[in-house]
Amino acid sequence: MATSTTPAGTPAATKPVGLRAGVLGFPTLLAQSIALISPTMTAVLIVPLAFSDAGNGTWLAYLFATIMLSFVVMNLNQFARRSASPGSMYAYIGRGLGPRWGVLSGWTLLWSYAFIAIAGFTGFAIFVNQFLDSVGVHHHPPAVVCFAVSAVVCWFIASKDVRVSSLLTLVLEGLSVAVILGVCVVVLFSGGSPIDSAQLSIDGANVKNMSLAVVICIFSLVGFESATALGGEAKKPLVNVPRAVTWSLAIAGLFFVFVSYVEVLGSAHAGLTLSDLAAPLNTLADAYHISYLQAPISLGAMVSFFSLSLSCINAGARILYPMALHGAFPRAIGNTHDRNRTPHIAITVYTVVLFAIPTIMQAFTDPLTTFGDAGTLAAFGFLLAYYLISIAALVYLHRRGEMTGKTVAVTVIALLCLLVPTIGSFYPVPPVPVRYFPYYFLAYMLIGVAWLAILHRRDRTALTAIEADLEATVETHDKATKSAATQT
């Protein structure tokens, strides 16, 4: 898809306005990826789940997961350093494996960002209640009202200006992380020695349980790739986008290592069992006599979950937008706002769907269960996308005559690492209904395959046009690189 984001063959006088190019710097791109990883979400809800498997090895499980995913990042950045366009993961995979796989990867990412956004809506509702409790208000609004508030405000901000959206996610997540770090520092130095010999020696941990924990840890880290979705609006995208992807994984991974270490240490010193804590940071704040921080923790988590949904809507809409331009969805979804230069139709459609799903699910379950289910469902889409980008990178480099022994090794290691969470999703067999989730995802992908077949039957030239448009960004980059080299 060309950087102009204009369908091939559109007369110049009637070309759509397109997205606003060159407005997002490195900090805002970094904020997009970090907000979608959502460090706060892991700190306030996920660490106890990892601890239930890894015990004293929880911090090491997070370190392993970070290193494992770094090989996926290396493959992703083979594309990010060469070209930039809206919905870039979709474009990258399409360039490496062909337009069919590109469209299917876009379909996959729409699933993933949708369910992570739903986790954001439900997490927002959960911590609205926690915040109200912490300030002495015990009358809670219905979960659906919380979903609606989060969805409407996200829609408004995302539709208005991508710069405002990205800066807001940076500020909100930054404030939340600052509060969490403050609590962790108090816990680390208030309950005795900060050196936990049981954790440093991985006392009681074993390979089987550690591997199960790594599955949870990897799912905590997905979302680092979302900065690529804003590639068409980035400043110096060939530099800033890969930097944002790399640094978001590194920062989040190290944060998780530190926070998990402190939560395990703090709960042990306080005589608590971490795996039994639904809100570990709030419980630790109370145990270490800093209960006045419970309200800031809950407020920070609340706004962090809001920024998570906002970043998902931004990323998902920018996958939906180029796919619509390429005819995979109604062309109207590929329109941009004349003044705001945002994909406002794609944002609206995506937000409505995201609000409808958890609202319907509330008839059968509660926000906490929906939160867990949504995160699990999203993970299958991310795994498939990471497999595809790793394979696509190697195929793409081979086609360009740039494949080396190092790139082959990186791809092989990435694929082997991805097998860990894949196998862990099926064995040991999860309880009902989680054991059926992979098949829900399979059914969704089969619908995508059927839709792609209909698209191809309706227009035999569609896939060829998509492929030509995807290659255009690489050709433009190659010409620019050669021009810059000549001038130098």
N, C-alpha and C positions, 0 to 999 in steps of 0.2 A: 504494500500500500504506500503510495507516494507520500512524502512528507506533507504535501499540501492537503492530503486527505480528500482529494477530489476524485470521483470515479472517472475512469478512463473514458474518453470520448465526450465528456461534458463540455459544451461550448463555453468559452471564457466568460461571456456575458451572463451566463446563468449558473456559474459555479457557486456552490455554497460557500458561506463565509469561512468555514473551517475553524479549527481550534486556535487559540492564541499561542503562538510559538515563542520559545525563548524567554519564558517568564518565571520558571521554577529553577532556583539555584540548588546547590548541594544540600543545604540544611533542610529545605522543604521536601526534597526527594528522599532524604534519609528519614524524615518524619513520617512520610507515607509508608515506607517499609516497616519501620519500628512500630508505628501505630497498628499495622495489620498483624504483626507478630504479637503485639499487646503484652509487653512485659508484666504489666499490672495483673492481667488475667491469670497468668501462671503463678505469680506471687500470692494472690489472694484465694485461689481456688485449686490450682493444679498440683502444686508441690506435694501436698499430702497424698495424692494418688500415686505419684512416682515413688514416694517414701514407702507406701504399702508394699511395693515390690522390692525396691533396692535397699531400703533401710539406710544404714550408714554409708552406703555407696551412692546415695542420690546425687550428690555433687559431681561424682565421677561420671554418672550416667549422663548428666547434662553436658559435661565436657566432651564425652564421646560423641554425643548427638551433634554437637556444634562442629566437631572435626569432620564427622561423616558428611554433614550437609555442605561443608566447605568445598567438597569435590563436585557437588551439583552446581555450586556457585561458579566454580572455574569453567564448567561447561556453558552455563548461561552467559557468562561474560565473554565467551568467544563471539557471541552475537552482539552483545551490548556494546562492545568496543568498536564494532564495525558499522552499525546502523541504528537508527532510532525512528520510531513511528508510534502512533497511538496503538494501545493494545499489544505491546511488543512481544510478549510470550507467544501469543497467537501468530504473530508475524514471523518470529524466529523459527518456530517449529514448522510453519508452512514453508519457509525457505529451505530448511534442511531436509524435510521428509515429503514435501509436496503439499499442494493446496488442500487435498482431502484431510490429511493429518492436521494441517493447520486449523481447518474449520472444526475438526473434532476436538482439538486442544482448546480452542476458544469455548466450545460447548462445555468442556470439562471445567475450565476456569470459572465459567458462569455459575456452575454448581458449587464450586469451592468457595468463591467469594460470597455467594448467597448464604450458605450455611454458616460461614464465619460471621457475617453481618447479623444473622438471626441469633447467634450466640451473643453478639453484642447487645441486641435488643433485650434478650432475656437477662443477661448480666446486669444491664442498666436497671431493669425492674427489681432484681434481687437486691442490689445495693441502694436503690432508692429506699427500700424498706429498712435495710440495715442502718442507713443514715438517719432516717426518721426515728428509729429505735434509740440510736445513740444520743439524740437530742431530746429524748423523752416524749416523742410523738408516736403513739401506738396505733393510730388509725392509718391503715395503709390503702393507697389507691389501688384499684384493680390493675392487674398486670397489663391488660389490653390498653388501658389509658397510658401507662408508661411506654408501651410499644409505640403508640400513636404519637406521643410527644417526641420521642427520640427520632422516629421516622420522618415526621414533618419538619423538625428543625434540621436534620441531616439533609433532607431534600432541598430545603431553602438555601442552605449554605453551599451545597454542592452545585446547585444550579446557578448561583450568583457569580462566584469567582473561584477558580481553582487555587489562586494564590491565597485567598482567605481560608479556604478549606485546609490547605496544607499547613499554613502557619498556625491555624487553630489546633490541628492535631499535634503539632510540635509542642505548643504551649501546654495543652491539657495533659498529654502523656508525660511531659517533662515535670510538671508539678506533681503528678501522681507518683512518679518514680522517686522524686526528691523526698516525699513524705515516707515512702517505703524504706528508702535508704536511711532516713533519720531513725525510724523505728529499729531497723536492723543494727545500727551502730549502738543504740542504747542497749538492746538485748545482748549484743556481742560482748560488751564490756561491763555489764551489770550483774551477771549471774555467775561470776567466777572467772576462771581462765578462758580466754578466747581460743585456746588451742584444744581441740577435741581429738584426743588420740584414737578414740573409737572410729571416728570418721576418717582420719588420715590413714589408719590401718585397714579400712574397709571391713571392720569387724562384723561378722555374721552374714556378709553378702556372699552370693554365689553367682556363677555365670548365668544360670538359667533365669534367676530372678532379675539380675542386672539387665539381661537382654529384653525382658518384658518391660522394665522401666525405661529402657532406651526408646521403645516404641512411643511411650507417653511423652518423653522428652523431645523426640523429633516432631511430634505433633504440636508441641508447645512452640516450636521454632518456625513452623511454616508461615509463609507470608513475606519473607525477605525479598521475593522476586517482584513484589507489587510496584516498586518504583519504575520498573520497565513499562508499566501500563501508561505512565505519564511521559514517556520518551518524546512524544511529539510536541510537548509543551515545555521541555527542559532547556535550560541554558547549557551550552557545551555538553550535549547529551552523551557523546561518545566517551567523555571523561567522567561526568558527574553521575550518570546512571550506574555504571559498573561499580564506582566507588560507593554509592549509596547501598547497593545490593551487598557488597562485601562487608562494609562497616556495620550495617544493620544486623547481620548475622553475628558478627564478632561481638558487638556491644551487648546484644540481647543474650547471647550465649554466656558471656562472662557475668552478666547480671544474674542469670539463673543459677550459675555455679555458686556465686556469693550468697544469694538469698536462700537457696536450698540448704547450704551449709549452716547459715544462721538459724533458720527455722528448725532444723534438726537439733542443733546445739541448744537453742533456747527452750524448746519443748522438753528436752531431756533434763536440763537443769531445773525446770519448773515442775518436773514430775508429771508431765503430760505425754499422751501418745499422739504424735503428729497425725497419724493416719485417721484418727477419730475426730479431727478438728475440721469443721465445715468452713470456718473463717479464721485461719491460723493467725494472721497478723492481728486481728481484733482480740483474739484470745491471749496472745502473747503480750499485747499492749496492756491488758488487764492484769496479767500475771506479773509483769515487771513494773507495775504501779505508774504506768503512763496512759491510763485509760482516757485521759483528755485527748489523746491522739486517735481514739476510735472514730470520732466524727470525721476528722480529716482523712483518715484511711478510707472510710466508706465513701466520702465525697470524692476523693481521688479515684477510687475504683469506679464510681458511678460515671464520672466524666471520661475516664479512660475507656469504658465500654461504649460510651457515646462516640468517642473518636475512632474506636475500632469499627463501628458500623459506618461512620462517615468515610473512612479510608476504603472500606469494602465497596461502598456505593460508587466512590470515585473510580476505583480500579475496575469493578465489574461493568460500569457504564462505558468505560473506555475499551473494554473488550466487545461489548454489544455494538458500540458505535461503528468501528471499522467493519465488523461482520455484516452490519446492515448496508454499509456502503458497497460491500461486495455481493449483496443480493441474498445473503443467507437469512436475513430477516427483512421485514417490510422497509422499504427505502426511507420512509418518513422517520424511522428511528435514527437514521444517519444524519439528520438535520442538526445544525448548531444554532444557538441563539445569536441574533444579529448583533446585539450589544455586548452580552456577557462572554460570547465566544466559548460557551460550554455545550456539551452534548445533552441539552436539557430534556429532549424527548427520551433518550436512552436512560437518563437519570430518573425520570418520572416513572417509566415503565418498570425499571428494575426495583425502585423503591416500593411501588405498589405491590409487586410480587413478594418482596421481602417482608412487608408488613402483613400480608395475607396469610403466609404460611404459619408463623407462630401464633397468630390470632386464632386460626382454625385449630391448631394443636392444643390450645388451652381448654378446648372442650373435652380433651382426653387425658391431659397430664398437667404438670405444674412447671413454672419457669426453670427451676433447677434441673429437672429431668430433661426438659427441652434443651437447655444449655449443653448438657453432656451429650445428648444425642446429636445435636447440630454439629458440635466439634468433631465427633466421630465420623459423621457422614461427610463433612468437608474434607477430612483427611484422605479419603479414597481418591478424590479428584486431584488433590495436590500430589499424591504419590504417582498417579498416572502422568500428570504434567511433568514431573521431575524425571521420570523414566524417558519420556518423549524428548525433553530438551537435551538430555545427556546423549541419547542416540543421535538426535538431529545434529548436535555439534560435531560429532565424529564424521558423519556422512557429509556435512557441509564442508568441513576442512579437507576431507579427501577429495571432494569435487573441485575445490580451489587449489589443490596441490600443496596444501599447507599442513597436512597431517604428519605428526612426528611420533616417536616412541612415547614421549611424555604425554601427548594428548590421548593416545590410546590407553596408557596406564591410568590416566585420570578418569576416563570414561568407564573403564572396567571397575575401578575402585568405587566409583559413584554407583554403578549398577549393583555391585555386591552389597554396598551399604544400604541401598534402598530395599534389598531383600529382607533386611532385619525387621523393619516395621511391617512389610508386606506379610511375611510369615507370622509375625506376632499378631496380626489382625485376624488370623484364622486358627492359630494354635497357641495355647490351648483354646478349645472352642468357647467363645464368649457366651454369656447367658442370653436368653430371649429378652428383648427383641434385637439386641445388638448383633447376634449371629446372622440375622437376616439383612443387615445393612449393606454388605457388599453386593447382594443381589438386587437391592433397590438401585444402587449405583449402576449395576450392569444393565438393568432395565432402562434407566435414563440414557445410558450410552447407546443402547440399541435404538432408542427413539431418535437420537442424534444421527445415527447411521442411516436410518430410514429417511429422515428429513434431508440428509445430504444426497441420497439417491433420487429423491423427488426433485431437489434443486437441479441436479445434473440432467435429469430427464426433461425438465422444463426448459432448460437453457444449456445446450451442449457446449457452449463457449464459456460458460461461467467460470469453471475451474481454471481454464487456460488464462482468462483475464485476471483472475486472482493471482495466479503464479507470476504473470508478467508484472503486475503491480507490486508484488512483494519484492521481486528482484530489482525494481526500479530504485528502491532506497539504497541497496547495496551499490548499484552502479553509480548513483549520485555521490555516495561516500567515497568510492574508489577514485572518481574524477577529482573530488575535492582534495583528497589526500595527495594525489599525484601533482595537482596544481600547487599545493602548499609546499611540497618537496621541491618543485621546480623553482619557486620563488625563493626558497631558502638557499 
